[in-house]
Structure formats: structure tokens, C-alpha cells
């Protein structure tokens, strides 16, 4: 006979209950910390949103008041109906920003995906050298190329046209690198099977690679859309007439027009921030997936 030392059932049950309780406490503390961090990070946005319904005196008052005494809903209509002449209206600025952001981000996804597929799958002379040279351009500060780019746009007579912003941003080294890393993670067996069926490189790129690369494509799309939407320096230099302004440039003029009325400036900032926030929340799942793939694989 072999004696087996077993713990009594009450002892096992007590250990199980204590372990469940410890896990519950840890999870509760973890979520409380995350909620506290989320509130701290989201508080400035909430304060800015509430500030759109305040007067200037309430915004600059000390100590500050969290809620306004009277909710001024007309601040939003005043900003929307802003007109500085020569076609400079707020709906026009919003359209300009959306047009440039969509055009540049979509075009960049198209052209950068083609270049990334060539670097990831095709063989040609000097591929590694070209790819490394492209990566080195990411280390050059934008301020270094600002003046030469402005001189070039002046020589091409593109100042005060949308082409001055569209053409330099049709491709980006960072987007090519991100998509190249993702394309390298796609199994080659799928492409080899398509080659056996008689497909060309362009057909494989269009029907096999692009559907599988949707997370990476959406990641590049979101990042570039956000970058162009929030751009300030290039639009400030290249676009001179009020009917060509984008939101960020218009907001700086907007403060001068209304003598730095911060409540109206906050309304304009909300118009500028809300579309990007909505875009991120809609495609956040694909964004996280794309970042995970391009950061780990390849």
C-alpha cells in the first residue's frame, strides 16, 4: 500500500477562493489605474470642448471654472459663418483640409505600396543601395529642405496651388519602409501558386498582396491623413490666398481676426480635431494590427 497525502477538500477550496480574490483585486487595481490615466489624458480635450461654450473671461479667469454660467451655443455658428473675404470661409477651409488630406494619403498608399512591393519581392540591380539611401532621407530634418523646396516650387510656378503640397507628398520613405516590412511577412507560397497559374507581378500585387496587406495600408492611410490634416508650416508657406487656406493656417488668422478670442479659437480647434479622432476610432483595430505586424515581422 502507498500512502498518498492529499489535502482536505476545505483546504483546497480555501486556497482556490483566496487565489480568485487576489486575482480580482489585481484586476480591479489595474483597471482603476488605467481609468485614472485615461481621465488624466482625456481631461484637456474635455476642458477644450467645454471651453467652446464659455466666454473669454470665463476661459481666462483664475481660479478657473469647470462649467460656464451660461452655455454659449452660438460660438459654433459664429465660427462656421466666419468670412474674411476673398473666399475665406470656414466651410471652404474645412473642404481644403479634407481634400488635401484624402488626396495625399490615398495617393501615397497607392505609390508607396508599389515601391514597397518592388523592394520586398522583386530583384533588380542596386535594390539594397536604393533602399538604404531612401532610409537615410528619413534622418534629414524638414527644416533643411524647407528653403530649397520653396525655391523649387517658385521656379515651377506652383506657389498658391494645391500641387505645391500634393507633389512633394506623393511618396514618403517611412510609408515605403512600413509597407515593405509587412510585404516581407506575407508567405511566398501564395505568390508562387499565383505564378504557376500564369499571373503576372501586377496581378499578384493587386489580387493577392493588397488584400492581405489591408491592416498595413490602413495604418499608412491613417498616419498620413493625420499628418497632412495637422500640417501647418508647408501650407503657411505655399498657400497665400484665403480661399486656399487649410484649417491650421486659418486658425492663426482666426485669432487675429477676432483679437484672440479663445472660445472661438477652441471651436475651430474642435472642428480640426474631431475628424481625426473619429477616423482613428473607426479604424483603430486595423491600425493596431498593422503596427503589430510591421513592428514584429520582417
C-alpha positions as CSV (number, residue, x, y, z in Angstrom):
1,X,0.0,0.0,0.0
2,X,1.2,3.5,-0.9
3,X,0.1,6.3,1.3
4,X,-1.0,9.4,-0.6
5,X,-1.0,12.6,1.3
6,X,-3.9,14.6,0.0
7,X,-5.1,18.0,1.2
8,X,-8.5,18.0,2.7
9,X,-11.2,19.5,0.4
10,X,-11.8,22.5,2.7
11,X,-8.1,23.5,2.4
12,X,-8.2,23.2,-1.4
13,X,-11.4,25.2,-1.6
14,X,-10.0,27.9,0.7
15,X,-6.8,28.2,-1.4
16,X,-8.9,28.5,-4.6
17,X,-11.1,31.2,-3.1
18,X,-8.1,33.2,-1.9
19,X,-6.4,32.9,-5.3
20,X,-9.6,34.1,-7.0
21,X,-9.8,37.0,-4.6
22,X,-6.2,38.0,-5.2
23,X,-6.7,37.9,-9.0
24,X,-9.9,40.0,-8.6
25,X,-8.0,42.6,-6.5
26,X,-5.2,42.8,-9.0
27,X,-7.5,43.2,-12.0
28,X,-9.5,45.9,-10.1
29,X,-6.4,47.9,-9.3
30,X,-5.1,47.5,-12.8
31,X,-8.4,48.9,-14.3
32,X,-8.6,51.7,-11.8
33,X,-5.0,52.8,-12.7
34,X,-5.9,52.6,-16.4
35,X,-9.1,54.6,-15.9
36,X,-7.2,57.2,-13.9
37,X,-4.6,57.5,-16.6
38,X,-7.3,57.8,-19.2
39,X,-9.1,60.5,-17.3
40,X,-5.9,62.5,-16.9
41,X,-5.0,62.2,-20.6
42,X,-8.6,63.0,-21.8
43,X,-9.1,65.9,-19.4
44,X,-7.5,68.6,-21.7
45,X,-9.8,67.6,-24.5
46,X,-12.9,67.8,-22.3
47,X,-11.8,71.2,-20.9
48,X,-11.3,72.4,-24.5
49,X,-14.7,71.2,-25.5
50,X,-16.4,72.8,-22.6
51,X,-14.4,76.0,-23.3
52,X,-16.1,76.3,-26.7
53,X,-19.3,77.2,-24.8
54,X,-17.7,79.8,-22.5
55,X,-16.9,83.5,-22.8
56,X,-13.3,84.7,-23.0
57,X,-13.5,86.0,-19.4
58,X,-14.5,82.6,-18.1
59,X,-11.7,80.8,-20.0
60,X,-9.0,83.2,-18.7
61,X,-10.5,83.5,-15.2
62,X,-8.5,82.4,-12.2
63,X,-9.3,80.2,-10.4
64,X,-10.8,78.5,-13.5
65,X,-14.4,77.4,-13.5
66,X,-15.1,74.0,-15.0
67,X,-18.6,74.7,-16.3
68,X,-19.8,78.0,-17.8
69,X,-22.5,80.1,-16.1
70,X,-24.3,80.3,-19.5
71,X,-23.8,77.9,-22.3
72,X,-23.0,80.0,-25.4
73,X,-24.0,77.6,-28.3
74,X,-23.8,80.5,-30.7
75,X,-20.0,80.3,-30.6
76,X,-20.2,77.3,-33.0
77,X,-22.4,79.1,-35.5
78,X,-20.2,82.3,-35.3
79,X,-17.1,80.2,-36.3
80,X,-19.0,78.4,-39.1
81,X,-20.2,81.7,-40.6
82,X,-16.7,83.3,-40.4
83,X,-15.8,85.1,-43.7
84,X,-12.6,87.1,-44.1
85,X,-13.2,87.8,-47.7
86,X,-11.7,86.5,-51.0
87,X,-13.5,83.2,-50.5
88,X,-12.0,82.7,-47.0
89,X,-14.9,81.0,-45.2
90,X,-14.7,78.2,-42.6
91,X,-16.5,75.6,-44.8
92,X,-14.0,76.4,-47.5
93,X,-11.1,75.9,-45.2
94,X,-12.6,72.6,-43.9
95,X,-13.0,71.4,-47.5
96,X,-9.4,72.4,-48.4
97,X,-8.1,70.4,-45.5
98,X,-10.2,67.3,-46.2
99,X,-9.4,67.4,-49.9
100,X,-5.6,67.6,-49.4
101,X,-5.6,65.0,-46.6
102,X,-7.7,62.5,-48.6
103,X,-5.9,63.1,-51.9
104,X,-2.3,62.9,-50.5
105,X,-3.0,59.9,-48.1
106,X,-4.7,57.8,-50.8
107,X,-2.1,58.7,-53.5
108,X,0.7,57.9,-51.0
109,X,-0.8,54.5,-50.2
110,X,-1.0,53.7,-53.9
111,X,2.5,54.7,-54.9
112,X,4.2,53.6,-51.7
113,X,2.7,50.2,-51.9
114,X,4.0,49.7,-55.4
115,X,7.5,50.7,-54.4
116,X,7.3,48.6,-51.2
117,X,6.3,45.5,-53.3
118,X,9.3,46.1,-55.6
119,X,11.7,46.3,-52.6
120,X,10.1,43.3,-50.9
121,X,9.7,40.8,-53.8
122,X,11.4,41.9,-57.0
123,X,15.1,41.6,-57.8
124,X,16.9,44.4,-59.6
125,X,20.3,45.9,-59.6
126,X,21.1,48.2,-56.7
127,X,18.0,47.4,-54.8
128,X,19.7,47.3,-51.4
129,X,21.6,50.5,-52.1
130,X,18.5,52.4,-53.2
131,X,16.5,51.1,-50.2
132,X,19.3,52.2,-47.7
133,X,19.6,55.6,-49.4
134,X,15.9,56.1,-49.1
135,X,16.0,55.3,-45.4
136,X,18.8,57.8,-44.9
137,X,16.5,60.6,-46.2
138,X,14.3,60.0,-43.1
139,X,17.2,61.3,-41.0
140,X,17.2,64.7,-42.7
141,X,15.3,67.3,-40.7
142,X,12.5,69.0,-42.6
143,X,13.9,72.5,-41.9
144,X,17.0,71.6,-44.0
145,X,14.9,71.1,-47.2
146,X,12.4,73.8,-46.5
147,X,14.1,76.7,-48.4
148,X,15.2,74.5,-51.4
149,X,11.7,73.1,-51.7
150,X,10.2,76.6,-51.6
151,X,12.6,77.8,-54.3
152,X,11.7,74.8,-56.4
153,X,8.0,75.4,-56.1
154,X,8.6,79.0,-57.0
155,X,10.5,78.1,-60.1
156,X,7.7,75.6,-61.1
157,X,5.1,78.3,-60.5
158,X,3.2,76.1,-58.1
159,X,3.0,78.6,-55.2
160,X,-0.6,79.2,-54.0
161,X,-1.7,76.0,-55.7
162,X,-2.6,72.6,-54.2
163,X,0.1,71.0,-56.3
164,X,2.7,72.5,-54.1
165,X,1.5,70.3,-51.3
166,X,0.4,67.2,-53.3
167,X,3.5,66.6,-55.4
168,X,6.1,66.5,-52.6
169,X,4.0,64.2,-50.5
170,X,3.0,61.6,-53.2
171,X,5.6,59.2,-51.6
172,X,7.3,59.0,-48.2
173,X,10.2,56.9,-47.1
174,X,8.5,56.0,-43.8
175,X,5.4,54.6,-45.6
176,X,7.6,52.6,-48.0
177,X,9.6,51.1,-45.2
178,X,6.4,50.2,-43.2
179,X,4.8,48.5,-46.2
180,X,8.0,46.8,-47.2
181,X,8.2,45.2,-43.7
182,X,4.6,44.0,-44.0
183,X,5.0,42.6,-47.5
184,X,8.0,40.6,-46.4
185,X,5.9,38.9,-43.8
186,X,3.4,37.6,-46.4
187,X,4.2,33.9,-47.3
188,X,5.8,33.5,-50.7
189,X,3.8,30.3,-51.3
190,X,0.8,32.3,-52.2
191,X,2.6,34.2,-54.8
192,X,4.3,31.1,-56.2
193,X,0.9,29.5,-56.6
194,X,-0.3,32.5,-58.5
195,X,2.8,32.4,-60.7
196,X,2.0,28.8,-61.6
197,X,-1.5,29.8,-62.6
198,X,0.0,32.3,-65.0
199,X,-0.4,35.5,-63.1
200,X,1.9,38.5,-63.6
201,X,3.5,40.6,-60.9
202,X,0.9,43.3,-61.2
203,X,-1.9,40.8,-61.0
204,X,-0.4,39.2,-57.9
205,X,0.2,42.6,-56.4
206,X,-3.4,43.6,-57.0
207,X,-5.3,40.4,-56.2
208,X,-3.0,38.6,-53.6
209,X,-0.8,41.1,-51.8
210,X,-3.0,44.1,-51.4
211,X,-6.0,42.3,-49.8
212,X,-3.6,40.6,-47.3
213,X,-1.9,44.0,-46.6
214,X,-5.1,45.8,-45.6
215,X,-4.0,46.4,-42.0
216,X,-0.7,48.0,-43.1
217,X,-2.4,50.0,-45.8
218,X,-4.9,51.4,-43.4
219,X,-2.1,52.2,-40.9
220,X,-0.3,54.2,-43.5
221,X,-3.5,55.8,-44.6
222,X,-4.4,56.9,-41.1
223,X,-0.9,58.2,-40.2
224,X,-0.6,60.2,-43.4
225,X,-4.1,61.6,-43.2
226,X,-3.4,62.8,-39.7
227,X,0.0,64.2,-40.7
228,X,-1.5,66.2,-43.6
229,X,-4.6,67.3,-41.7
230,X,-2.3,68.7,-38.9
231,X,0.2,70.3,-41.3
232,X,0.9,73.9,-40.7
233,X,4.3,75.1,-41.9
234,X,4.1,74.0,-45.6
235,X,0.5,75.2,-46.1
236,X,1.5,78.5,-44.4
237,X,4.4,79.0,-46.9
238,X,2.8,77.7,-50.1
239,X,-0.8,78.8,-49.9
240,X,-1.3,82.6,-49.8
241,X,-4.9,83.4,-50.7
242,X,-7.6,83.0,-48.1
243,X,-9.6,80.6,-50.3
244,X,-6.7,78.2,-50.3
245,X,-6.1,78.2,-46.5
246,X,-6.3,75.0,-44.5
247,X,-7.7,74.8,-41.0
248,X,-4.4,75.1,-39.1
249,X,-3.4,78.2,-41.1
250,X,-6.9,79.7,-40.8
251,X,-6.9,79.3,-37.1
252,X,-3.8,81.5,-36.8
253,X,-5.6,84.2,-38.9
254,X,-8.7,83.5,-36.9
255,X,-7.1,84.7,-33.7
256,X,-6.1,87.9,-35.3
257,X,-9.5,88.4,-36.9
258,X,-11.3,88.1,-33.6
259,X,-8.5,89.6,-31.4
260,X,-7.5,86.3,-29.9
261,X,-11.0,85.3,-28.7
262,X,-10.1,81.9,-27.2
263,X,-13.6,80.5,-27.1
264,X,-13.9,80.8,-30.9
265,X,-10.4,79.5,-31.4
266,X,-11.3,76.4,-29.4
267,X,-14.3,75.9,-31.6
268,X,-12.1,75.9,-34.6
269,X,-9.7,73.5,-32.9
270,X,-12.6,71.1,-32.2
271,X,-13.5,71.2,-35.9
272,X,-9.9,70.3,-36.6
273,X,-9.5,67.5,-34.0
274,X,-12.8,65.7,-34.2
275,X,-12.4,64.2,-37.8
276,X,-9.0,62.7,-36.9
277,X,-10.3,61.3,-33.6
278,X,-13.3,59.7,-35.4
279,X,-11.1,58.2,-38.1
280,X,-8.8,56.6,-35.5
281,X,-11.6,55.1,-33.5
282,X,-13.3,53.7,-36.7
283,X,-10.1,52.0,-37.9
284,X,-8.3,51.5,-34.6
285,X,-8.4,47.7,-34.9
286,X,-6.7,47.7,-38.3
287,X,-4.2,50.4,-37.1
288,X,-3.1,48.3,-34.0
289,X,-2.9,45.1,-36.2
290,X,-0.8,46.9,-38.8
291,X,1.6,48.3,-36.2
292,X,2.0,44.9,-34.6
293,X,2.8,43.2,-38.0
294,X,5.2,45.8,-39.3
295,X,6.9,46.1,-35.9
296,X,7.4,42.4,-35.2
297,X,7.7,40.6,-38.6
298,X,10.0,41.2,-41.4
